[in-house]
Amino acid sequence: MRSLYGVRHPISDPQVRITGTTRRLRMLPPGVSSHGSARADPILRTRATCRGGDPNASVTSMNSTGSIPADAFSLRSPYGRRAIGLSVAAAVGGFLFGFDSSVINGAVDSISQDFALNDVITGFVVAIALLGCAVGAIIAGNLSDRWGRLRVMFLGAIMFFVSSIGAGLAFSAWDLALWRVVGGLGIGIASVVAPAYIAEIAPRQIRGGLASLQQLAITLGIFAALLSDALLANSAGGADNVLWFGLEAWRWMFLVGVIPSAVYGILSFTLPESPRYLIAKGRYDQAREIFARLVPPADLDHTIRDLQTAIETDRKNAGVSLRGPVLGLQRIVWVGIILSVFQQFVGINVIFYYSTSLWQSVGFDESDSFTISVVTSITNVLVTLVAIFLVDRVGRKPILLTGSVMMAVSLGLMAISFVFSETDAEGAVTLPAPWGPIALVAANVFVVGFGASWGPLVWVLLGEIFPSRIRGKALGVAAGAQWIANFLITISFPAMSSWSLPLTYGMYAAFAALSFFYVLFRIPETKGMDIEQTETLFLRKDAKTAS
């Protein structure tokens, strides 16, 4: 860490010594709103009281005194840039997830033909990695608390590296499925550790944008996978043709995965460890050295002291269970599970797992199908950038509601389009004009709606809504539910699409419509709030519902 951050930064600013004095906590008067204040959270009251004696004082008003620059945490400030740099490096784990999710897109037909698989087994081979992801997500929290974030990142990189080689050299469907599970374990681990690491080093003023980098990395991984699939297939004259060293192009699609996995493994040796983990292990000097590069000097002692308080609280609540009155779980845990399930039940991964096969089945040739898939992935990247720009400006809820409407309408149009599909004498399926172009446009509108809303913002909300006492466990459960929902959609699509594409896309449209009403009535806005504060919104909402 010294090689990355340079020399230690001694704390000599007199403001730090002043703000480090201890003051008696003062409770807020009844009726004071908790939004933007420190109500109901002793950690936030400590921070506010130490800064000037008023727990209602906001960061903005305190900035006006000159203690901390008003733009200290903007994306243009040194502190913001450093946080972005660390977040981008950690988000490479999301890139691996996106790459692994979509690399099989260009190989599905070849795998099915080479190994003589039916629709059910094909769906199983594609989806089996997601079960590994679910297990990896569930165990990641305990592993990272025990070994540290960086060691667990390295473990995920190793597993994905081995999986890429094994899948590329697979000799049967079951052999391929095994390596897919190994890779899934690594991706599941990365899917939890990366956003947790980002949340632990990100200032709250830009936390939403930095947390969204995880989804941006996923979309870039999807794009890289589909682009490499297209380039390899075109170079060989088809995914099933031999390319290099006697191996077919579809095998090289998997082998390319060794490159991003190696990059992720190398980064795990160059990133600083999470300051939260270091403090939890008693390594205060190292944590201070890292935080000195991420927060202004006047706020350094407060940041460390608040984190120490939060860690002690977590230790006291280590035995706290997720069990509650709603079907055996706490209400807030179900909120995370339902958000995760809706994110997958709209069918987004059908586009990224099966789009090449889908477009070929309705009349496009293989080359055009690869091109369409690449264009769709580029669209996904661009709209995710839009989401990152808007999330801390517009807020979470309005973006989610808009995305739900766009997804429901576009999926409904796709369902209607496939009603008019035709089968010729040779068994080839086509979409007559104007339904072919309509389906193509609708699919990309769907990707726009998802990529600008539910894709990145669910990850943001999952990092915000859980109380600190259960955050690690609840995140693991919600992420596990997301992988299981993804598995169910992925494994069912080949059989369902063979039966009825209109019904399949109609079902996805119904889930998109339901997601609108769930967000409208059950999800409060969390924009600009301290991460410890957001739980109070859900507690108040439950209290209102009960009354």
LUMTORVO-111853 format. One record per residue (C-alpha): residue number from 1; residue in one letter; y, z, x. Coordinates in nm, 4 decimals, m for minus. Layout:
N
> NUM  A  Y  Z  X
...
This chain:
547
> 1  M  0.0000  0.0000  0.0000
> 2  R  0.2333  0.0564  0.2902
> 3  S  0.1828  m0.3060  0.3957
> 4  L  0.2935  m0.4239  0.0524
> 5  Y  0.5777  m0.1847  m0.0111
> 6  G  0.7022  m0.1190  0.3413
> 7  V  0.8301  0.2202  0.4510
> 8  R  0.8464  0.5238  0.2295
> 9  H  1.1649  0.5773  0.0333
> 10  P  1.2981  0.9304  0.0846
> 11  I  1.4628  1.0803  m0.2194
> 12  S  1.8057  1.1800  m0.0949
> 13  D  2.0271  1.0835  m0.3884
> 14  P  2.2131  1.3981  m0.5106
> 15  Q  2.1671  1.2737  m0.8661
> 16  V  1.7946  1.3145  m0.8235
> 17  R  1.8311  1.6771  m0.7184
> 18  I  2.0569  1.7438  m1.0132
> 19  T  1.8331  1.5751  m1.2666
> 20  G  1.5335  1.7524  m1.1209
> 21  T  1.6551  2.0930  m1.2467
> 22  T  1.4537  2.2577  m1.5215
> 23  R  1.6142  2.3174  m1.8585
> 24  R  1.4914  2.4912  m2.1711
> 25  L  1.3581  2.2585  m2.4427
> 26  R  1.5591  2.2390  m2.7625
> 27  M  1.3925  2.1333  m3.0854
> 28  L  1.5523  1.8665  m3.3005
> 29  P  1.6977  1.9721  m3.6348
> 30  P  1.4936  1.8769  m3.9398
> 31  G  1.5513  1.5299  m4.0775
> 32  V  1.6517  1.3629  m3.7531
> 33  S  1.4908  1.0220  m3.7271
> 34  S  1.2337  0.9810  m3.4526
> 35  H  1.3039  0.6098  m3.4027
> 36  G  1.4866  0.5803  m3.0744
> 37  S  1.4856  0.9595  m3.0302
> 38  A  1.2565  1.2214  m2.8905
> 39  R  1.1409  1.3798  m3.2147
> 40  A  0.7861  1.5148  m3.2262
> 41  D  0.7171  1.4462  m2.8596
> 42  P  0.7725  1.7217  m2.5991
> 43  I  0.7504  1.4709  m2.3144
> 44  L  1.0410  1.2698  m2.4520
> 45  R  1.2372  1.5899  m2.5276
> 46  T  1.1863  1.6990  m2.1675
> 47  R  1.3189  1.3683  m2.0359
> 48  A  1.6205  1.3663  m2.2673
> 49  T  1.7032  1.7353  m2.2103
> 50  C  1.6853  1.7027  m1.8321
> 51  R  1.9174  1.4054  m1.8436
> 52  G  2.1956  1.5844  m2.0175
> 53  G  2.0816  1.8548  m2.2547
> 54  D  2.0645  1.6384  m2.5677
> 55  P  1.7170  1.5236  m2.6648
> 56  N  1.8711  1.2638  m2.8946
> 57  A  2.0519  1.0937  m2.6095
> 58  S  1.9258  0.7405  m2.5659
> 59  V  1.8684  0.5645  m2.2404
> 60  T  2.1529  0.3290  m2.3240
> 61  S  2.4070  0.6060  m2.3757
> 62  M  2.2927  0.7743  m2.0573
> 63  N  2.3342  0.4484  m1.8705
> 64  S  2.6967  0.4405  m1.9696
> 65  T  2.7556  0.7427  m1.7453
> 66  G  2.6630  0.5349  m1.4436
> 67  S  2.3606  0.7433  m1.3429
> 68  I  2.1308  0.4467  m1.4009
> 69  P  2.2582  0.0852  m1.4110
> 70  A  2.2619  m0.0593  m1.7602
> 71  D  2.0480  m0.3540  m1.6482
> 72  A  1.8161  m0.1505  m1.4259
> 73  F  1.5079  m0.2674  m1.6112
> 74  S  1.6088  m0.6223  m1.6942
> 75  L  1.3940  m0.9096  m1.5768
> 76  R  1.6684  m1.0007  m1.3273
> 77  S  1.6868  m0.6609  m1.1591
> 78  P  1.4866  m0.5683  m0.8470
> 79  Y  1.2904  m0.3139  m1.0498
> 80  G  1.2127  m0.5671  m1.3206
> 81  R  1.1073  m0.8318  m1.0687
> 82  R  0.8729  m0.5909  m0.8940
> 83  A  0.7155  m0.4896  m1.2223
> 84  I  0.6736  m0.8576  m1.3116
> 85  G  0.5087  m0.9305  m0.9775
> 86  L  0.2523  m0.6537  m1.0181
> 87  S  0.1907  m0.7479  m1.3822
> 88  V  0.1335  m1.1145  m1.2979
> 89  A  m0.1186  m1.0222  m1.0288
> 90  A  m0.3053  m0.7858  m1.2620
> 91  A  m0.3048  m1.0465  m1.5389
> 92  V  m0.5274  m1.2741  m1.3282
> 93  G  m0.8025  m1.0837  m1.5054
> 94  G  m0.6800  m1.2472  m1.8252
> 95  F  m0.6965  m1.5835  m1.6501
> 96  L  m1.0659  m1.5213  m1.5799
> 97  F  m1.1205  m1.4370  m1.9455
> 98  G  m0.9519  m1.7572  m2.0611
> 99  F  m1.1369  m1.9667  m1.8049
> 100  D  m1.4751  m1.8209  m1.8946
> 101  S  m1.4050  m1.8586  m2.2665
> 102  S  m1.3321  m2.2299  m2.2513
> 103  V  m1.5195  m2.3645  m1.9496
> 104  I  m1.8288  m2.4109  m2.1650
> 105  N  m1.6284  m2.6325  m2.4030
> 106  G  m1.6929  m2.9469  m2.1999
> 107  A  m2.0530  m2.8517  m2.1270
> 108  V  m2.1796  m2.7674  m2.4782
> 109  D  m2.3157  m3.1120  m2.5665
> 110  S  m2.4764  m3.1625  m2.2257
> 111  I  m2.6422  m2.8204  m2.2342
> 112  S  m2.7727  m2.8868  m2.5839
> 113  Q  m2.9177  m3.2246  m2.4811
> 114  D  m3.0570  m3.1243  m2.1401
> 115  F  m3.2307  m2.8140  m2.2700
> 116  A  m3.3167  m2.9622  m2.6156
> 117  L  m3.1424  m2.6871  m2.8158
> 118  N  m3.0832  m2.6678  m3.1899
> 119  D  m2.7525  m2.5565  m3.3447
> 120  V  m2.8494  m2.1888  m3.3644
> 121  I  m2.9609  m2.1616  m2.9998
> 122  T  m2.6581  m2.3605  m2.8847
> 123  G  m2.4289  m2.1155  m3.0611
> 124  F  m2.6222  m1.8260  m2.9090
> 125  V  m2.5838  m1.9575  m2.5521
> 126  V  m2.2117  m2.0122  m2.6053
> 127  A  m2.1532  m1.6747  m2.7690
> 128  I  m2.3872  m1.4482  m2.5703
> 129  A  m2.1233  m1.3904  m2.3018
> 130  L  m1.9129  m1.2155  m2.5648
> 131  L  m2.1699  m0.9402  m2.6077
> 132  G  m2.1411  m0.8756  m2.2342
> 133  C  m1.7632  m0.8703  m2.2799
> 134  A  m1.7951  m0.6069  m2.5536
> 135  V  m2.0086  m0.3801  m2.3334
> 136  G  m1.7764  m0.4326  m2.0361
> 137  A  m1.4720  m0.3440  m2.2474
> 138  I  m1.6322  m0.0237  m2.3741
> 139  I  m1.7318  0.1071  m2.0289
> 140  A  m1.4180  m0.0078  m1.8446
> 141  G  m1.2066  0.2942  m1.9368
> 142  N  m1.4457  0.5526  m1.7962
> 143  L  m1.5120  0.3466  m1.4840
> 144  S  m1.1423  0.2956  m1.4080
> 145  D  m1.0656  0.6665  m1.4572
> 146  R  m1.3497  0.7555  m1.2198
> 147  W  m1.3166  0.4874  m0.9514
> 148  G  m0.9587  0.3654  m0.9933
> 149  R  m0.8150  0.0495  m1.1468
> 150  L  m0.8462  m0.1625  m0.8332
> 151  R  m1.2126  m0.0931  m0.7605
> 152  V  m1.2998  m0.1809  m1.1176
> 153  M  m1.0976  m0.5020  m1.0900
> 154  F  m1.3020  m0.5914  m0.7814
> 155  L  m1.6251  m0.5181  m0.9675
> 156  G  m1.5200  m0.7560  m1.2449
> 157  A  m1.4374  m1.0271  m0.9910
> 158  I  m1.7778  m0.9922  m0.8216
> 159  M  m1.9639  m1.0171  m1.1511
> 160  F  m1.7739  m1.3289  m1.2559
> 161  F  m1.8244  m1.4862  m0.9107
> 162  V  m2.2014  m1.4367  m0.9299
> 163  S  m2.2074  m1.5584  m1.2905
> 164  S  m2.0281  m1.8834  m1.2027
> 165  I  m2.2873  m1.9716  m0.9405
> 166  G  m2.5824  m1.8681  m1.1553
> 167  A  m2.4644  m2.0619  m1.4620
> 168  G  m2.3961  m2.3732  m1.2549
> 169  L  m2.7497  m2.3686  m1.1144
> 170  A  m2.9260  m2.2630  m1.4369
> 171  F  m3.2683  m2.4167  m1.4982
> 172  S  m3.3108  m2.3195  m1.8672
> 173  A  m3.1138  m2.2028  m2.1700
> 174  W  m3.2314  m1.8429  m2.1270
> 175  D  m3.1432  m1.8412  m1.7587
> 176  L  m2.7973  m1.9713  m1.8482
> 177  A  m2.7627  m1.7053  m2.1193
> 178  L  m2.8408  m1.4301  m1.8658
> 179  W  m2.5687  m1.5431  m1.6272
> 180  R  m2.3272  m1.5742  m1.9184
> 181  V  m2.3909  m1.2085  m2.0021
> 182  V  m2.3256  m1.1041  m1.6398
> 183  G  m1.9962  m1.2930  m1.6427
> 184  G  m1.9138  m1.1412  m1.9806
> 185  L  m1.9513  m0.7898  m1.8414
> 186  G  m1.6996  m0.8716  m1.5694
> 187  I  m1.4567  m1.0308  m1.8138
> 188  G  m1.4843  m0.7385  m2.0554
> 189  I  m1.3974  m0.4988  m1.7752
> 190  A  m1.0972  m0.7088  m1.6725
> 191  S  m0.9794  m0.7401  m2.0340
> 192  V  m0.9273  m0.3633  m2.0526
> 193  V  m0.8235  m0.2771  m1.6969
> 194  A  m0.5548  m0.5468  m1.6671
> 195  P  m0.3448  m0.4493  m1.9749
> 196  A  m0.3932  m0.0795  m1.8962
> 197  Y  m0.2639  m0.1319  m1.5420
> 198  I  0.0340  m0.3310  m1.6708
> 199  A  0.1198  m0.0634  m1.9275
> 200  E  0.1115  0.2034  m1.6556
> 201  I  0.3587  0.0304  m1.4249
> 202  A  0.5861  m0.1371  m1.6862
> 203  P  0.9241  0.0104  m1.7883
> 204  R  0.9350  0.0445  m2.1676
> 205  Q  1.2405  m0.1844  m2.1952
> 206  I  1.0301  m0.4820  m2.0861
> 207  R  0.6850  m0.3501  m2.1689
> 208  G  0.6303  m0.5954  m2.4542
> 209  G  0.7062  m0.8965  m2.2388
> 210  L  0.4945  m0.7721  m1.9489
> 211  A  0.2026  m0.6842  m2.1764
> 212  S  0.2229  m1.0376  m2.3155
> 213  L  0.1533  m1.1704  m1.9650
> 214  Q  m0.2108  m1.0845  m2.0301
> 215  Q  m0.2224  m1.3369  m2.3142
> 216  L  m0.0225  m1.5912  m2.1104
> 217  A  m0.2803  m1.5599  m1.8338
> 218  I  m0.5582  m1.6114  m2.0896
> 219  T  m0.3926  m1.9314  m2.2136
> 220  L  m0.3464  m2.0548  m1.8556
> 221  G  m0.7144  m1.9844  m1.7924
> 222  I  m0.8065  m2.1854  m2.1014
> 223  F  m0.5863  m2.4717  m1.9830
> 224  A  m0.7334  m2.4640  m1.6306
> 225  A  m1.0883  m2.4657  m1.7668
> 226  L  m1.0296  m2.7561  m2.0051
> 227  L  m0.8366  m2.9546  m1.7443
> 228  S  m1.1079  m2.9073  m1.4822
> 229  D  m1.3727  m2.9998  m1.7422
> 230  A  m1.1875  m3.3214  m1.8200
> 231  L  m1.1338  m3.4129  m1.4547
> 232  L  m1.4970  m3.3481  m1.3613
> 233  A  m1.6367  m3.5339  m1.6630
> 234  N  m1.4091  m3.8346  m1.6063
> 235  S  m1.4894  m3.8421  m1.2327
> 236  A  m1.8607  m3.8555  m1.3085
> 237  G  m1.8229  m4.0974  m1.6007
> 238  G  m1.9517  m3.8309  m1.8408
> 239  A  m2.0327  m3.4601  m1.8422
> 240  D  m2.4068  m3.5313  m1.8211
> 241  N  m2.3806  m3.7631  m1.5193
> 242  V  m2.4462  m3.6553  m1.1599
> 243  L  m2.1255  m3.5818  m0.9657
> 244  W  m2.1875  m3.4180  m0.6234
> 245  F  m2.4970  m3.2965  m0.4365
> 246  G  m2.7269  m3.4067  m0.7151
> 247  L  m2.5664  m3.1749  m0.9709
> 248  E  m2.4341  m3.2965  m1.3066
> 249  A  m2.0646  m3.2663  m1.3878
> 250  W  m2.1265  m2.9935  m1.6471
> 251  R  m2.2789  m2.7711  m1.3781
> 252  W  m1.9690  m2.8131  m1.1608
> 253  M  m1.7620  m2.6972  m1.4579
> 254  F  m1.9193  m2.3531  m1.4141
> 255  L  m1.9195  m2.3597  m1.0336
> 256  V  m1.5409  m2.4079  m1.0240
> 257  G  m1.5146  m2.0512  m1.1567
> 258  V  m1.5801  m1.9116  m0.8085
> 259  I  m1.2200  m1.9993  m0.7164
> 260  P  m1.0292  m1.7797  m0.9657
> 261  S  m1.2859  m1.5000  m0.9298
> 262  A  m1.2319  m1.4988  m0.5517
> 263  V  m0.8540  m1.4871  m0.6011
> 264  Y  m0.8891  m1.1914  m0.8388
> 265  G  m1.1120  m1.0103  m0.5918
> 266  I  m0.8635  m1.0606  m0.3082
> 267  L  m0.5751  m0.9360  m0.5243
> 268  S  m0.7649  m0.6158  m0.5973
> 269  F  m0.7278  m0.5325  m0.2252
> 270  T  m0.3547  m0.6101  m0.2070
> 271  L  m0.2178  m0.4481  m0.5247
> 272  P  m0.1058  m0.0841  m0.5207
> 273  E  m0.3192  0.1551  m0.7212
> 274  S  m0.1943  0.2660  m1.0626
> 275  P  0.0538  0.5559  m1.0159
> 276  R  m0.1001  0.7302  m1.3159
> 277  Y  m0.4433  0.7256  m1.1506
> 278  L  m0.2981  0.8500  m0.8209
> 279  I  m0.1209  1.1424  m0.9847
> 280  A  m0.4355  1.2266  m1.1810
> 281  K  m0.6176  1.2491  m0.8453
> 282  G  m0.3424  1.4612  m0.6850
> 283  R  m0.2093  1.1831  m0.4583
> 284  Y  0.1564  1.2456  m0.5440
> 285  D  0.3159  1.0976  m0.2303
> 286  Q  0.1500  0.7605  m0.2863
> 287  A  0.2504  0.7616  m0.6538
> 288  R  0.6105  0.8446  m0.5628
> 289  E  0.6191  0.5632  m0.3066
> 290  I  0.5103  0.3132  m0.5734
> 291  F  0.7438  0.4442  m0.8435
> 292  A  1.0365  0.4365  m0.5992
> 293  R  1.0064  0.0578  m0.6112
> 294  L  0.9793  0.0404  m0.9907
> 295  V  1.2436  0.2835  m1.1225
> 296  P  1.5990  0.3734  m1.0073
> 297  P  1.6321  0.6837  m0.7837
> 298  A  1.8099  0.8799  m1.0579
> 299  D  1.5082  0.8388  m1.2843
> 300  L  1.2327  0.8855  m1.0267
> 301  D  1.1714  1.2594  m1.0617
> 302  H  1.1793  1.2362  m1.4396
> 303  T  0.9290  0.9523  m1.4419
> 304  I  0.6833  1.1385  m1.2222
> 305  R  0.7282  1.4704  m1.4018
> 306  D  0.6812  1.3106  m1.7425
> 307  L  0.3692  1.1341  m1.6221
> 308  Q  0.2318  1.4627  m1.4850
> 309  T  0.2913  1.6253  m1.8230
> 310  A  0.1193  1.3368  m2.0020
> 311  I  m0.1800  1.3557  m1.7669
> 312  E  m0.2144  1.7314  m1.8202
> 313  T  m0.2024  1.6735  m2.1950
> 314  D  m0.4716  1.4086  m2.1653
> 315  R  m0.6908  1.6484  m1.9668
> 316  K  m0.6569  1.9119  m2.2352
> 317  N  m0.7574  1.6494  m2.4905
> 318  A  m1.0411  1.5029  m2.2818
> 319  G  m1.2945  1.6217  m2.5342
> 320  V  m1.1014  1.4889  m2.8318
> 321  S  m1.3137  1.2684  m3.0499
> 322  L  m1.2247  0.9473  m3.2311
> 323  R  m1.4066  1.0786  m3.5353
> 324  G  m1.1995  1.1107  m3.8486
> 325  P  m1.1995  1.0968  m4.2285
> 326  V  m1.2044  0.7179  m4.2709
> 327  L  m1.5628  0.5926  m4.2392
> 328  G  m1.6162  0.8295  m3.9494
> 329  L  m1.3065  0.7303  m3.7469
> 330  Q  m0.9396  0.8243  m3.7336
> 331  R  m0.7094  0.6001  m3.9338
> 332  I  m0.5205  0.4759  m3.6285
> 333  V  m0.8465  0.3649  m3.4655
> 334  W  m0.9225  0.1528  m3.7708
> 335  V  m0.5770  m0.0049  m3.7422
> 336  G  m0.6655  m0.1237  m3.3913
> 337  I  m1.0090  m0.2458  m3.5010
> 338  I  m0.8717  m0.4379  m3.7995
> 339  L  m0.5997  m0.6037  m3.5910
> 340  S  m0.8643  m0.7082  m3.3375
> 341  V  m1.0969  m0.8449  m3.6046
> 342  F  m0.8218  m1.0438  m3.7760
> 343  Q  m0.7232  m1.1943  m3.4399
> 344  Q  m1.0730  m1.3400  m3.4060
> 345  F  m1.1699  m1.4075  m3.7680
> 346  V  m0.9011  m1.6753  m3.8017
> 347  G  m1.1330  m1.8848  m3.5828
> 348  I  m0.9068  m1.9487  m3.2856
> 349  N  m1.1897  m1.9583  m3.0345
> 350  V  m1.3668  m2.2305  m3.2308
> 351  I  m1.0858  m2.4561  m3.1091
> 352  F  m1.1320  m2.3513  m2.7466
> 353  Y  m1.5123  m2.3281  m2.7407
> 354  Y  m1.6067  m2.6312  m2.9480
> 355  S  m1.3009  m2.8572  m2.9735
> 356  T  m1.4441  m3.1340  m2.7515
> 357  S  m1.7622  m3.1485  m2.9613
> 358  L  m1.5607  m3.1190  m3.2829
> 359  W  m1.3340  m3.4143  m3.2070
> 360  Q  m1.6293  m3.6247  m3.0963
> 361  S  m1.8049  m3.5462  m3.4247
> 362  V  m1.5183  m3.6937  m3.6260
> 363  G  m1.4864  m4.0201  m3.4375
> 364  F  m1.3052  m3.9621  m3.1045
> 365  D  m1.4885  m4.0688  m2.7875
> 366  E  m1.5660  m3.8178  m2.5108
> 367  S  m1.2675  m3.9043  m2.2924
> 368  D  m1.0200  m3.8794  m2.5832
> 369  S  m1.1807  m3.5532  m2.6971
> 370  F  m1.1283  m3.3979  m2.3521
> 371  T  m0.7670  m3.5193  m2.3523
> 372  I  m0.7005  m3.3682  m2.6956
> 373  S  m0.8478  m3.0359  m2.5804
> 374  V  m0.6261  m3.0314  m2.2712
> 375  V  m0.3130  m3.1098  m2.4771
> 376  T  m0.4036  m2.8285  m2.7177
> 377  S  m0.4389  m2.5844  m2.4276
> 378  I  m0.0971  m2.6881  m2.2900
> 379  T  0.0532  m2.6229  m2.6328
> 380  N  m0.1091  m2.2807  m2.6282
> 381  V  0.0530  m2.1950  m2.2946
> 382  L  0.4005  m2.3069  m2.4025
> 383  V  0.4042  m2.1132  m2.7304
> 384  T  0.2801  m1.8009  m2.5526
> 385  L  0.5923  m1.8236  m2.3345
> 386  V  0.7947  m1.8333  m2.6562
> 387  A  0.6202  m1.5163  m2.7742
> 388  I  0.6955  m1.3385  m2.4460
> 389  F  1.0632  m1.4317  m2.4819
> 390  L  1.0877  m1.3121  m2.8435
> 391  V  0.8644  m1.0042  m2.8594
> 392  D  1.1251  m0.7561  m2.7318
> 393  R  1.4109  m0.9347  m2.9110
> 394  V  1.2798  m1.0155  m3.2586
> 395  G  1.0102  m0.7503  m3.2802
> 396  R  0.6367  m0.7424  m3.3379
> 397  K  0.6126  m0.7466  m3.7171
> 398  P  0.8271  m1.0527  m3.8027
> 399  I  0.6449  m1.2620  m3.5417
> 400  L  0.3023  m1.1580  m3.6709
> 401  L  0.3981  m1.2377  m4.0310
> 402  T  0.5314  m1.5805  m3.9365
> 403  G  0.2164  m1.6536  m3.7376
> 404  S  m0.0073  m1.5558  m4.0297
> 405  V  0.1729  m1.8018  m4.2600
> 406  M  0.1491  m2.0869  m4.0077
> 407  M  m0.2204  m2.0225  m3.9484
> 408  A  m0.3093  m2.0002  m4.3169
> 409  V  m0.1308  m2.3249  m4.4026
> 410  S  m0.2661  m2.5233  m4.1056
> 411  L  m0.6228  m2.4005  m4.1528
> 412  G  m0.6003  m2.4863  m4.5210
> 413  L  m0.4948  m2.8416  m4.4284
> 414  M  m0.7883  m2.8705  m4.1880
> 415  A  m1.0283  m2.7595  m4.4618
> 416  I  m0.8874  m3.0199  m4.7008
> 417  S  m0.9005  m3.2916  m4.4334
> 418  F  m1.2705  m3.2416  m4.3684
> 419  V  m1.3441  m3.2776  m4.7385
> 420  F  m1.2771  m3.6512  m4.6885
> 421  S  m1.5011  m3.6995  m4.3827
> 422  E  m1.7390  m3.9958  m4.4004
> 423  T  m2.0780  m4.0667  m4.2405
> 424  D  m2.1682  m4.4238  m4.1466
> 425  A  m2.5135  m4.5876  m4.1411
> 426  E  m2.5775  m4.4618  m3.7857
> 427  G  m2.4978  m4.1027  m3.8793
> 428  A  m2.1580  m4.0910  m3.7055
> 429  V  m1.8964  m3.8777  m3.8809
> 430  T  m1.5386  m4.0042  m3.9100
> 431  L  m1.2173  m3.8950  m4.0786
> 432  P  m1.0476  m4.1883  m4.2518
> 433  A  m0.6711  m4.2338  m4.2433
> 434  P  m0.4598  m4.0353  m4.2964
> 435  W  m0.6944  m3.7356  m4.2716
> 436  G  m0.7843  m3.7774  m3.9035
> 437  P  m0.4235  m3.7480  m3.7818
> 438  I  m0.3561  m3.4725  m4.0370
> 439  A  m0.6497  m3.2675  m3.9065
> 440  L  m0.5359  m3.3202  m3.5474
> 441  V  m0.1772  m3.2127  m3.6210
> 442  A  m0.2958  m2.9167  m3.8288
> 443  A  m0.5215  m2.7970  m3.5464
> 444  N  m0.2287  m2.7952  m3.3055
> 445  V  0.0001  m2.6237  m3.5578
> 446  F  m0.2702  m2.3596  m3.5906
> 447  V  m0.2710  m2.3121  m3.2123
> 448  V  0.1100  m2.2858  m3.2157
> 449  G  0.1002  m2.0225  m3.4909
> 450  F  m0.1661  m1.8191  m3.3147
> 451  G  m0.0352  m1.8555  m2.9591
> 452  A  0.3173  m1.7502  m3.0552
> 453  S  0.2065  m1.4464  m3.2557
> 454  W  m0.1399  m1.2987  m3.2985
> 455  G  m0.2652  m1.4071  m2.9562
> 456  P  m0.0277  m1.2041  m2.7378
> 457  L  0.1072  m0.9487  m2.9870
> 458  V  m0.2249  m0.7888  m3.0767
> 459  W  m0.2647  m0.6990  m2.7086
> 460  V  0.0882  m0.5553  m2.7109
> 461  L  0.0208  m0.3435  m3.0192
> 462  L  m0.3137  m0.2180  m2.8914
> 463  G  m0.1308  m0.0819  m2.5877
> 464  E  0.1310  0.0900  m2.8051
> 465  I  m0.0144  0.2335  m3.1243
> 466  F  m0.2756  0.4844  m3.0051
> 467  P  m0.1825  0.8488  m2.9325
> 468  S  m0.2100  0.9347  m2.5653
> 469  R  m0.4883  1.1862  m2.6309
> 470  I  m0.7247  0.9092  m2.7494
> 471  R  m0.5628  0.5968  m2.6024
> 472  G  m0.8329  0.5133  m2.3485
> 473  K  m1.1232  0.5617  m2.5867
> 474  A  m0.9508  0.3875  m2.8774
> 475  L  m0.8537  0.0885  m2.6624
> 476  G  m1.2150  0.0496  m2.5579
> 477  V  m1.3358  0.0577  m2.9188
> 478  A  m1.0702  m0.1905  m3.0362
> 479  A  m1.1416  m0.4282  m2.7487
> 480  G  m1.5137  m0.3980  m2.8149
> 481  A  m1.4552  m0.4817  m3.1817
> 482  Q  m1.2576  m0.7868  m3.0743
> 483  W  m1.5438  m0.9158  m2.8615
> 484  I  m1.8000  m0.8544  m3.1354
> 485  A  m1.5839  m1.0368  m3.3914
> 486  N  m1.5433  m1.3220  m3.1434
> 487  F  m1.9231  m1.3301  m3.0986
> 488  L  m1.9852  m1.3501  m3.4729
> 489  I  m1.7424  m1.6391  m3.5194
> 490  T  m1.8672  m1.8253  m3.2126
> 491  I  m2.2385  m1.7965  m3.2860
> 492  S  m2.1970  m1.8899  m3.6522
> 493  F  m1.9779  m2.1989  m3.6089
> 494  P  m2.2401  m2.4598  m3.5075
> 495  A  m2.4625  m2.3794  m3.8059
> 496  M  m2.1722  m2.3390  m4.0499
> 497  S  m2.0028  m2.6603  m3.9386
> 498  S  m2.3275  m2.8531  m3.9842
> 499  W  m2.3456  m2.7158  m4.3346
> 500  S  m1.9788  m2.7494  m4.4443
> 501  L  m1.6671  m2.7863  m4.2295
> 502  P  m1.4329  m2.7541  m4.5320
> 503  L  m1.5895  m2.4197  m4.6249
> 504  T  m1.5806  m2.3002  m4.2638
> 505  Y  m1.2103  m2.3692  m4.2169
> 506  G  m1.1370  m2.2445  m4.5673
> 507  M  m1.2887  m1.9097  m4.4690
> 508  Y  m1.0690  m1.8932  m4.1575
> 509  A  m0.7642  m1.9741  m4.3725
> 510  A  m0.8519  m1.6871  m4.6079
> 511  F  m0.8635  m1.4411  m4.3173
> 512  A  m0.5247  m1.5684  m4.1943
> 513  A  m0.3779  m1.5060  m4.5403
> 514  L  m0.5269  m1.1560  m4.5522
> 515  S  m0.3785  m1.0796  m4.2090
> 516  F  m0.0304  m1.1456  m4.3534
> 517  F  m0.0671  m0.8799  m4.6203
> 518  Y  m0.2235  m0.6284  m4.3837
> 519  V  0.0688  m0.6515  m4.1416
> 520  L  0.3211  m0.6498  m4.4270
> 521  F  0.1942  m0.3239  m4.5773
> 522  R  0.0262  m0.1377  m4.2904
> 523  I  0.1932  m0.2191  m3.9560
> 524  P  0.5354  m0.0648  m3.8718
> 525  E  0.7721  m0.2078  m3.6132
> 526  T  0.7376  m0.0632  m3.2601
> 527  K  1.0016  m0.2664  m3.0738
> 528  G  1.1955  m0.0723  m2.8108
> 529  M  1.0162  0.2578  m2.8625
> 530  D  0.8664  0.4803  m2.5948
> 531  I  0.4912  0.4411  m2.5836
> 532  E  0.4433  0.8103  m2.6743
> 533  Q  0.6694  0.7683  m2.9766
> 534  T  0.4950  0.4899  m3.1646
> 535  E  0.2148  0.7111  m3.2974
> 536  T  0.4688  0.9007  m3.5100
> 537  L  0.5346  0.5830  m3.7107
> 538  F  0.1730  0.5631  m3.8197
> 539  L  0.1583  0.9365  m3.8942
> 540  R  0.4618  0.9073  m4.1213
> 541  K  0.3128  0.6009  m4.2895
> 542  D  m0.0118  0.7882  m4.3588
> 543  A  0.1858  1.0824  m4.4959
> 544  K  0.3778  0.8557  m4.7337
> 545  T  0.0531  0.6934  m4.8483
> 546  A  m0.1044  1.0331  m4.9141
> 547  S  0.1993  1.1544  m5.1101
